[in-house]
Amino acid sequence: MTQPVNPPARLLMGPGPIDADPRVLRALSTPLVGQYDPWMTATMTATQELYRQVFGTRNDATVLVDGTSRAGIEAALVSLLAPGDRVLVPVFGRFGHLLAEIAGRAGAEVHTIETEWGQVFPTSVVEDAVRRIRPKVLAVVQGDTSTTMNQPLEELGAVCDRYGALLYTDATASIGGNPLEVDAWRIDVASAGLQKCLGGPSGSAPITVSPRAVAVLDGRRSIEAGIREADDVVSDHPIRSNYLDLAMILDYWGPRRLNHHTEAASMLYAANECARILLEEGRETVVERHATAGRAMLAGVEALGLRVFGDVGHKMHNVVAVEIPDDVVGDQVRGAMLEDHGIEIGTSFGPLHGRVWRIGTMGYNARKDAVVATLAALEHSLRRAGHAVPQGAGVDAALDVHAGASVPVGAPA
């Protein structure tokens, strides 16, 4: 007989996923109702309004895509890009490469610009590429956890306006922990996930779509034959995915409630609670809590004599990349932290694999006790591995940062 699901106690301090907020776990355990039950559709509508506030938008087309954050990314790109459309992707880490791959699989003509991992793009460099390529879509990762860099977006919407492009951003790793203002920054489409700064499980992808991006979807709109009405217009060149067809998903969430799939009720409950928690605490307060926890972790690892990778001036609030000392094996130290302390930190990908650890401070774990426990465990594991570190320095530095914080740094209320 198989064993019941009973995972070990872990403190997840990597680049995500993280420990879900206990309120979200409770929401996941609540009863199911039918997908067209009036309570269910009312909850869907309420969740849309919550995520308008989370994204900083008034976009009517703000919904959940049932799937992990990658489902939201793919829904955005496959729905916006018809075969042959040009897309420009600035690549500064693994997830820029992912956007380019997804766009290529959608049949788009993919153009990329690249910079060294650990850096971001000046707006002028992006604008020069947009001017030269004239893409239909500029697709940008906001926070790339593979490098921990946070690409400035504030001016890119205006750049896209000047050249007639749509601006899409993958905000999976950044939303909630770093400023994101969809309307103020003129972002046409933004997608996210729950498993990072929003403090939930992976499996639901909030997405918001501007009216001008909805107009693009309308030009490729299709309705399945089994639910189509006589006067429904069906495109000759529909979106090349059924499940990730944003136009059909919007019809499902919209007034017609056209059946597209069975809404993942438990994930809807989780997404709703993630947004409620964030908005109760306050968007700016949550960002500042992440900034404080991130500063504390940064100060702590530096006080241990460890080097931080990349342009710290453009680092995400919620994850730091720490260069692995030459005299230890990175995976052995990570393994010791997990086995001896029950704390998980991350490695990285591609050119940074084996070179850095990625330590996250996000969502429910962006709090003082989690930061302190992680630094104490890291110090102990490094010492056991033979690497000399100043005793207690990391914890002291983190506590000093928290002592000067302007907002509470305990667990979310």
C-alpha positions in Angstrom: 0.0 0.0 0.0 1.3 3.5 -0.9 2.0 6.0 1.9 -0.3 8.9 2.4 0.8 12.3 1.2 2.7 13.8 4.2 5.5 16.0 3.0 8.4 16.9 5.4 8.4 20.3 7.1 10.4 22.7 4.9 11.1 26.4 4.8 11.3 27.2 1.1 13.8 30.1 0.7 14.7 29.5 -2.9 13.5 31.4 -6.0 10.1 29.8 -5.8 7.9 28.1 -5.0 7.6 29.2 -1.4 5.6 28.2 1.6 2.0 29.1 0.9 0.3 31.4 3.4 -1.8 29.3 5.9 -4.9 31.3 4.9 -4.4 30.2 1.3 -4.0 26.6 2.4 -7.2 26.8 4.2 -8.9 28.3 1.2 -7.7 25.3 -0.9 -9.4 22.9 1.4 -12.9 24.5 1.2 -15.8 22.7 -0.6 -16.3 22.6 -4.4 -19.3 24.0 -6.2 -20.5 23.7 -9.8 -18.8 25.9 -12.3 -22.1 27.7 -13.1 -23.4 27.9 -9.5 -24.3 31.5 -8.8 -21.8 31.5 -5.9 -19.1 30.3 -8.2 -19.6 32.8 -10.9 -19.9 35.6 -8.3 -16.6 34.5 -6.9 -15.0 34.5 -10.3 -16.3 38.1 -10.8 -15.0 39.2 -7.4 -11.6 37.6 -8.1 -11.4 39.6 -11.3 -11.8 42.8 -9.4 -9.2 41.8 -6.8 -6.6 41.2 -9.5 -7.4 44.5 -11.2 -6.2 46.1 -8.0 -3.2 43.7 -7.7 -2.1 44.6 -11.2 -2.8 48.3 -10.9 -5.3 48.3 -13.8 -8.9 48.9 -14.7 -8.8 46.4 -17.6 -12.1 44.6 -17.8 -10.2 41.6 -19.3 -8.5 40.5 -16.1 -8.9 36.8 -15.4 -7.2 33.6 -14.3 -5.7 31.1 -16.7 -5.9 27.6 -15.2 -2.4 26.3 -15.2 1.0 27.3 -13.9 2.5 30.7 -14.6 3.9 29.3 -17.9 0.3 28.7 -19.0 -0.3 32.4 -18.6 2.8 33.2 -20.6 1.9 30.9 -23.4 -1.7 32.1 -23.5 -0.5 35.6 -23.9 2.0 35.0 -26.6 0.1 32.4 -28.7 -3.0 34.6 -28.6 -1.3 37.9 -29.5 1.1 36.5 -32.1 -0.2 35.0 -35.4 2.3 33.1 -37.6 4.7 35.5 -39.2 4.2 38.3 -36.7 7.3 39.9 -35.4 8.2 39.8 -31.7 11.1 41.4 -30.0 12.4 39.7 -26.8 15.2 41.4 -24.7 17.0 38.4 -23.1 18.8 38.9 -19.8 18.3 35.5 -18.3 16.7 32.1 -18.7 13.2 33.3 -18.9 13.8 35.7 -21.8 14.9 32.6 -23.7 11.7 31.0 -22.7 9.6 33.9 -24.1 11.5 33.6 -27.4 11.0 29.8 -27.6 7.2 30.1 -26.9 6.9 32.8 -29.5 8.8 30.8 -32.0 6.6 27.8 -31.4 3.6 30.0 -32.1 5.0 30.7 -35.5 6.2 34.2 -34.9 9.3 35.8 -36.4 11.4 36.1 -33.3 14.0 38.8 -32.8 16.2 39.0 -29.7 18.6 41.4 -28.1 20.9 40.0 -25.4 22.9 41.4 -22.5 25.2 39.8 -20.0 23.5 37.8 -17.3 23.4 40.0 -14.2 22.6 43.1 -16.1 19.4 44.8 -17.5 18.7 46.9 -20.6 18.7 50.6 -20.7 15.5 51.9 -22.2 17.5 53.5 -25.1 18.8 50.1 -26.1 15.3 48.6 -26.2 13.9 51.6 -28.1 16.7 51.3 -30.7 15.7 47.7 -31.3 12.0 48.4 -31.4 12.7 51.2 -34.0 14.8 48.9 -36.1 12.6 45.7 -35.9 9.1 47.3 -35.7 7.6 44.3 -33.8 4.0 43.6 -33.2 4.8 42.7 -29.6 7.6 43.6 -27.3 7.8 40.7 -24.8 9.8 41.4 -21.6 10.4 39.5 -18.4 10.1 42.0 -15.5 12.0 40.0 -12.8 14.1 37.1 -14.0 14.8 34.8 -11.1 17.6 33.0 -13.0 19.7 36.2 -12.6 17.7 38.0 -9.9 17.6 41.1 -12.1 14.5 43.4 -12.4 14.2 45.0 -15.8 12.8 48.6 -15.6 9.5 48.8 -17.4 8.2 52.3 -16.6 9.2 53.8 -20.0 8.7 50.8 -22.3 5.0 51.4 -22.7 5.6 54.8 -24.2 8.3 53.3 -26.5 5.8 50.8 -27.7 3.2 53.5 -28.3 5.6 55.5 -30.4 6.2 52.5 -32.8 2.8 50.8 -32.7 3.8 47.8 -30.7 2.1 46.0 -27.9 3.9 45.5 -24.6 3.7 42.2 -22.9 5.5 41.4 -19.6 5.9 38.2 -17.6 5.6 39.4 -14.0 5.5 35.9 -12.5 8.4 36.5 -10.1 8.0 40.2 -9.5 4.3 40.9 -8.9 3.6 41.8 -5.3 7.2 42.1 -4.2 8.2 44.8 -6.6 6.4 47.8 -8.1 4.2 46.9 -11.0 1.7 49.5 -12.4 0.0 48.1 -15.5 -2.1 51.1 -16.5 0.4 53.8 -15.5 3.2 52.1 -17.4 1.0 51.4 -20.4 1.5 47.6 -20.3 -0.9 45.8 -22.7 -0.7 42.3 -21.3 0.8 41.1 -18.0 0.7 37.6 -16.7 1.8 36.2 -13.3 1.7 33.2 -11.0 0.8 32.6 -7.3 3.9 30.8 -6.1 6.3 33.7 -5.5 5.5 37.0 -3.9 1.7 36.3 -3.9 2.2 33.6 -1.3 0.3 30.7 -2.9 0.8 27.4 -4.7 1.7 27.1 -8.4 -1.3 26.3 -10.6 -3.1 29.5 -11.5 -1.9 32.3 -13.7 -3.6 35.7 -13.3 -3.5 37.8 -16.5 -4.7 41.2 -17.5 -5.3 42.4 -21.1 -5.7 46.0 -22.3 -8.5 47.0 -24.6 -6.2 47.4 -27.6 -4.8 43.9 -26.9 -8.3 42.6 -26.7 -8.9 44.1 -30.1 -6.1 41.9 -31.5 -7.7 38.8 -29.9 -11.0 39.8 -31.4 -9.5 39.6 -34.8 -8.6 35.9 -34.2 -11.7 35.0 -32.2 -13.2 31.6 -32.6 -16.1 29.8 -30.9 -16.3 26.0 -30.7 -18.9 24.4 -33.0 -20.7 22.7 -30.1 -21.6 26.0 -28.4 -21.6 28.4 -31.4 -24.7 30.5 -32.2 -25.8 31.3 -35.7 -24.6 34.9 -35.6 -21.2 34.2 -34.1 -18.3 35.3 -36.2 -15.4 32.8 -36.4 -12.0 33.8 -37.7 -10.4 32.0 -40.6 -7.1 32.3 -38.7 -7.9 31.4 -35.1 -5.5 31.4 -32.2 -3.4 28.2 -32.5 -4.3 26.8 -29.2 -7.7 25.7 -27.9 -6.9 25.5 -24.2 -4.8 28.7 -24.1 -7.0 30.7 -26.5 -7.4 34.0 -24.5 -10.3 35.1 -26.6 -12.3 32.0 -25.6 -11.1 32.2 -22.0 -12.4 35.8 -21.9 -15.8 34.6 -23.3 -15.8 32.0 -20.4 -15.2 34.7 -17.8 -17.4 37.3 -19.5 -21.1 37.9 -19.5 -21.9 35.0 -22.0 -20.1 32.5 -19.8 -19.4 30.3 -22.9 -18.1 27.0 -21.7 -14.4 26.6 -22.4 -13.2 24.3 -19.6 -14.2 23.5 -16.1 -12.8 26.2 -13.8 -10.2 24.9 -11.3 -12.3 25.8 -8.3 -9.7 25.1 -5.6 -7.1 27.2 -7.5 -9.7 30.0 -7.9 -10.2 30.0 -4.1 -6.4 30.1 -3.6 -5.9 32.9 -6.1 -8.8 34.9 -4.5 -7.2 34.5 -1.0 -3.7 35.5 -2.3 -5.1 38.7 -3.6 -7.2 39.4 -0.5 -4.2 39.0 1.7 -2.1 41.3 -0.4 -4.7 44.0 -0.6 -5.6 43.8 3.1 -1.9 44.4 3.9 -1.7 47.1 1.2 0.1 46.9 -2.1 2.8 49.4 -1.2 3.2 47.9 2.3 3.7 44.4 0.8 6.4 45.8 -1.7 8.2 47.5 1.2 8.0 44.3 3.3 9.7 42.5 0.4 12.3 45.2 0.0 13.1 45.1 3.7 13.5 41.3 3.8 15.6 41.5 0.6 17.9 44.1 2.1 18.2 42.0 5.2 19.2 38.9 3.3 21.6 40.9 1.1 23.2 42.5 4.2 23.4 39.1 5.9 25.2 37.2 3.1 27.6 40.1 2.6 28.4 40.2 6.3 29.3 36.5 6.0 31.9 37.5 3.5 30.0 36.2 0.5 29.9 38.0 -2.8 26.6 38.9 -4.5 26.1 38.3 -8.2 24.9 40.9 -10.7 24.0 44.6 -10.7 22.7 45.0 -7.2 21.1 48.4 -8.2 18.7 46.5 -10.4 18.2 43.4 -8.2 14.7 42.2 -7.5 13.6 42.8 -3.9 12.7 39.2 -3.4 15.7 37.1 -4.4 19.5 37.4 -4.2 22.1 35.5 -6.1 25.1 34.6 -3.9 28.4 33.5 -5.5 29.4 30.1 -4.2 32.9 30.1 -2.5 35.6 28.3 -4.4 36.4 26.0 -1.4 32.9 24.4 -1.1 30.7 22.3 -3.3 27.5 24.3 -3.8 25.1 21.4 -3.9 26.6 19.8 -0.8 26.0 23.0 1.2 22.5 23.2 -0.2 21.9 19.6 0.7 23.2 20.2 4.3 20.8 23.1 4.7 17.9 20.9 3.7 18.9 17.8 5.7 20.1 19.5 8.8 17.9 22.6 9.0 14.9 21.8 6.7 15.6 24.9 4.6 15.7 25.0 0.8 17.7 27.5 -1.2 18.1 27.3 -5.0 20.8 26.8 -7.5 20.6 28.4 -11.0 20.6 27.6 -14.7 22.8 27.8 -17.7 26.0 29.8 -17.3 25.2 30.3 -13.6 24.6 26.7 -12.7 27.0 25.7 -10.0 28.2 29.3 -9.7 25.5 30.9 -7.5 22.9 30.1 -4.9 19.6 31.9 -5.2 18.0 32.8 -1.9 14.4 34.0 -2.0 12.5 36.2 0.5 9.1 36.3 -0.9 5.4 36.0 -0.1 4.7 34.5 3.3 8.4 34.0 3.8 9.4 37.6 3.4 9.6 38.0 7.1 12.3 38.5 9.8 12.3 35.0 11.4 12.6 33.3 8.0 15.5 35.5 7.0 17.3 35.0 10.3 16.8 31.2 10.3 18.2 31.0 6.7 21.3 33.0 7.4 22.0 31.0 10.6 21.6 27.7 8.6 23.8 29.0 5.8 26.5 30.1 8.3 26.4 26.7 10.0 26.5 24.7 6.7 29.4 26.7 5.4 31.4 26.2 8.5 30.7 22.5 8.5 31.9 22.4 4.9 35.2 24.0 5.9 34.6 27.6 4.8 35.5 30.2 7.4 32.7 32.7 8.2 32.4 35.3 10.9 30.2 33.8 13.6 26.8 35.5 13.9 27.7 38.3 11.5 24.9 37.4 9.0 22.2 37.3 11.6 23.3 40.5 13.2 23.4 42.3 9.9 19.9 41.1 9.0 18.5 42.1 12.4 20.0 45.6 12.1 18.2 46.0 8.8 14.9 44.9 10.2 15.4 47.1 13.3 15.5 50.1 11.0 12.5 49.0 8.8 9.7 51.4 8.2 7.0 48.7 8.0 6.3 45.6 10.1 8.5 42.6 8.9 6.8 39.7 10.6 4.5 37.3 8.9 1.5 38.8 7.0 -1.5 39.3 9.1 
